[in-house]
Amino acid sequence: MKKINFKIITPNGIFQESKADSVTVKTKFGYRVAQYAITPFVGIIVPSILHIKNEKETYQLQIKSGIVYANKFEVLIFTEDKLVFT
């Protein structure tokens, strides 16, 4: 399975950068899952848990707000939050 590039950007710089099998984020219109070669989307993130899945592990981040941009090759999350691993 091909991986999608994943990056979280804060005012202090890049918080996280990796490759993932999938990234699940909750937007105002519900949960969206980004994987390699998906249909692009943009959304406003609502308070939720961000799920990042790799073949070996799944980790979660608590996020309060932000913007997500996903295209066929990458997921970019822009936030001013202090993110916490859960």
ROGUDREN-746213 format. One line per field, with one value per residue: chain; x negated, y, z of N, C-alpha, C, CB in turn. Coordinates in steps of 0.02 Angstrom, whole numbers, plus 50000, padded with zeros to 5 digits. Atoms other than C-alpha are relative to their C-alpha. Glycine has a CB too. Example, Ala and Ser with C-alpha at 12.3 -4.5 7.8 and 13.67 -1.06 7.14 Angstrom:
2
cadena	[A|A]
n.xx	[49955|50042]
n.yy	[49941|49941]
n.zz	[50000|49997]
ca.xx	[49385|49316]
ca.yy	[49775|49947]
ca.zz	[50390|50357]
c.xx	[49955|50039]
c.yy	[50060|50055]
c.zz	[50000|50037]
cb.xx	[50050|49980]
cb.yy	[50001|50023]
cb.zz	[50062|49929]
***
This chain:
86
cadena	[A|A|A|A|A|A|A|A|A|A|A|A|A|A|A|A|A|A|A|A|A|A|A|A|A|A|A|A|A|A|A|A|A|A|A|A|A|A|A|A|A|A|A|A|A|A|A|A|A|A|A|A|A|A|A|A|A|A|A|A|A|A|A|A|A|A|A|A|A|A|A|A|A|A|A|A|A|A|A|A|A|A|A|A|A|A]
n.xx	[49958|50038|49990|49986|50040|49959|50037|49964|50036|49978|50037|50070|50034|49972|49993|50006|50005|50012|49959|49948|49953|49939|49992|49929|49990|49930|49987|49932|49954|50009|50067|50029|50059|50045|50046|50034|49959|49930|49973|50022|49950|50021|49949|50014|50004|49964|50034|49995|50062|50029|50028|50051|50011|50054|49992|50023|49970|49952|50006|49946|50016|49942|50003|49941|49978|50050|49978|50031|50002|50024|49997|50014|50066|50019|49951|50029|49957|50023|49967|50034|49995|50054|49975|50017|49991|49956]
n.yy	[49941|49938|49957|49930|49955|49969|49946|49953|49937|49953|49937|50011|50042|50066|50039|50071|50014|50071|50033|50039|50037|49959|49947|49987|49935|49981|49933|49977|50043|50070|50029|50010|50043|49985|50053|49987|49998|49984|49939|49944|49964|49948|49997|49967|50051|49986|50035|50073|50038|50012|50068|50011|50072|50030|50073|50027|49967|49946|49953|49952|49933|49960|49937|49959|49964|49996|50010|50057|50002|50065|50014|50071|50020|49974|49971|49944|49974|49936|49988|49958|50038|50040|50068|50048|50070|50035]
n.zz	[50000|50002|49942|50012|49960|49948|49967|49957|49999|49949|50005|49980|50049|50012|49939|50017|50072|50009|50051|49966|50041|50001|49950|49989|49968|49996|50024|49988|50038|49981|50005|50066|49999|50055|50019|50063|50061|49985|50029|49958|49960|49953|49948|49936|49948|49937|49945|50009|49998|50066|50003|50052|50001|50039|49998|49937|49942|50008|49945|49997|49975|49983|50037|49985|50060|50054|50069|50031|50073|50022|50071|50013|49976|49934|49954|49962|49948|49973|49936|49951|49937|49971|50008|49948|50017|49952]
ca.xx	[50000|49934|49916|49980|49868|49933|49885|49950|49901|49914|49859|49699|49658|49685|49752|49759|49706|49717|49793|49955|50074|50222|50266|50439|50497|50665|50727|50886|50964|50910|50762|50648|50516|50367|50270|50153|50244|50405|50519|50449|50542|50528|50614|50625|50572|50685|50627|50588|50455|50346|50303|50143|50125|49967|49948|49859|49950|50093|50071|50192|50179|50305|50345|50463|50467|50380|50392|50358|50306|50289|50244|50195|50019|50020|50121|50082|50156|50140|50175|50133|50165|50041|50065|50063|50034|50171]
ca.yy	[50000|50171|50299|50477|50618|50694|50860|50964|51147|51267|51449|51380|51273|51092|50991|50822|50757|50576|50454|50366|50235|50344|50501|50522|50696|50764|50916|51019|50897|50737|50621|50619|50488|50534|50396|50391|50436|50496|50632|50799|50892|51043|51059|51152|51041|51033|50977|50791|50657|50648|50467|50430|50249|50161|49976|49951|50074|50195|50353|50488|50675|50785|50937|51082|51175|51199|51176|51015|51008|50839|50798|50633|50635|50733|50790|50961|51015|51196|51232|51354|51221|51142|50961|50819|50635|50527]
ca.zz	[50000|49954|50093|50100|50160|50321|50400|50546|50536|50684|50706|50784|50632|50584|50732|50646|50476|50421|50298|50344|50277|50327|50424|50500|50547|50605|50510|50522|50398|50485|50485|50333|50296|50188|50100|49951|49787|49872|49806|49869|50007|50121|50290|50454|50599|50753|50927|50911|50908|50752|50704|50608|50554|50494|50460|50627|50739|50760|50860|50910|50938|51025|50917|50953|50787|50622|50435|50341|50158|50076|49897|49815|49889|50052|50203|50277|50443|50496|50679|50818|50952|51068|51016|51141|51105|51182]
c.xx	[49956|50019|50014|49955|50046|49959|50048|49958|50033|49963|49926|49961|50035|50000|49987|49996|49983|50038|50049|50041|50065|49999|50075|50008|50075|50007|50072|50052|49992|49928|49979|49937|49959|49953|49969|50051|50074|50023|49981|50058|49966|50055|49976|50004|50038|49964|50011|49932|49980|49967|49952|49981|49942|50009|49980|50035|50053|49990|50052|49975|50066|49992|50065|50027|49944|50032|49962|50005|49971|50006|49979|49935|49983|50061|49963|50052|49968|50038|49959|49999|49933|50026|49973|50012|50045|49987]
c.yy	[50062|50045|50072|50042|50038|50052|50043|50063|50046|50066|49993|49957|49933|49960|49926|49993|49927|49976|49955|49960|50039|50050|50014|50063|50016|50073|50020|49956|49927|49977|49992|49958|50016|49941|50019|49995|50013|50062|50058|50031|50051|50003|50039|49947|50024|49962|49924|49968|49985|49931|49993|49926|49982|49925|49970|50030|50050|50047|50054|50066|50036|50068|50039|50035|50001|49991|49940|50008|49933|49995|49926|49976|50023|50026|50055|50023|50063|50014|50046|49965|49974|49929|49954|49930|49968|49926]
c.zz	[50000|50059|49977|50045|50048|50037|50041|50007|50052|49990|50018|49951|49992|50065|49987|49924|49992|49939|50037|49950|49994|50057|50004|50041|50000|49979|50018|49966|50015|49993|49927|50008|49937|49991|49933|49942|50013|49961|50046|50039|50045|50053|50060|50054|50062|50055|49995|50010|49928|50001|49942|50002|49953|50005|50067|50060|49980|50059|49992|50029|50014|49965|50013|49938|49949|49932|49973|49924|49980|49924|49991|50032|50070|50039|50039|50050|50028|50064|50044|50068|50023|50000|50054|49974|50052|49999]
cb.xx	[50048|50011|49937|50077|49958|50027|49963|50017|50000|49988|50032|49998|49928|49960|50070|50061|49946|50021|49956|50046|50013|50062|49958|50035|49959|50028|49989|50008|49990|50046|49997|49984|50019|49960|50036|49941|49993|50010|50077|49967|50042|49988|50021|50050|49926|50075|50024|50027|50008|49948|50057|49938|50063|49929|49959|49927|49946|50074|49930|50058|49958|50008|49989|49983|50021|49946|49989|50032|49957|50039|49954|49997|49949|49949|50032|49979|50012|50010|50012|50034|50048|49979|49981|50041|49932|50074]
cb.yy	[50000|50037|49999|50016|50049|49946|50044|49969|50033|49971|50053|49967|49989|49963|50011|49958|50045|49961|49958|50047|49930|49955|50066|49940|50056|49989|50005|50072|50012|49956|49932|50069|49924|50066|49930|49951|49936|50012|49996|50053|49951|50070|49931|50060|49984|49979|50026|49984|49933|50055|49947|50046|49964|50023|49968|50011|50035|49972|50030|49973|50040|50008|49989|50051|50073|49947|50063|49933|50060|49942|50048|49988|50026|50056|49945|50058|49947|50058|49933|50068|49944|50024|49973|50013|49963|50014]
cb.zz	[50061|49933|50046|50012|49956|50050|49948|50070|49930|50072|50044|50068|50019|49946|50031|50028|49966|50063|49949|50041|50030|50006|49982|50035|49964|50072|49923|49978|49927|49959|50036|49964|50003|50012|49996|49989|49963|50075|49990|49958|50042|49965|50020|50013|50018|49995|50068|49929|50041|49981|49995|50010|49978|50026|49945|50006|50041|49997|50003|50040|49948|50077|49924|50053|50018|50010|49956|50024|49971|50035|49959|49926|49953|49992|50048|49953|50056|49947|50036|50006|49992|50073|49932|50064|49994|49983]
***
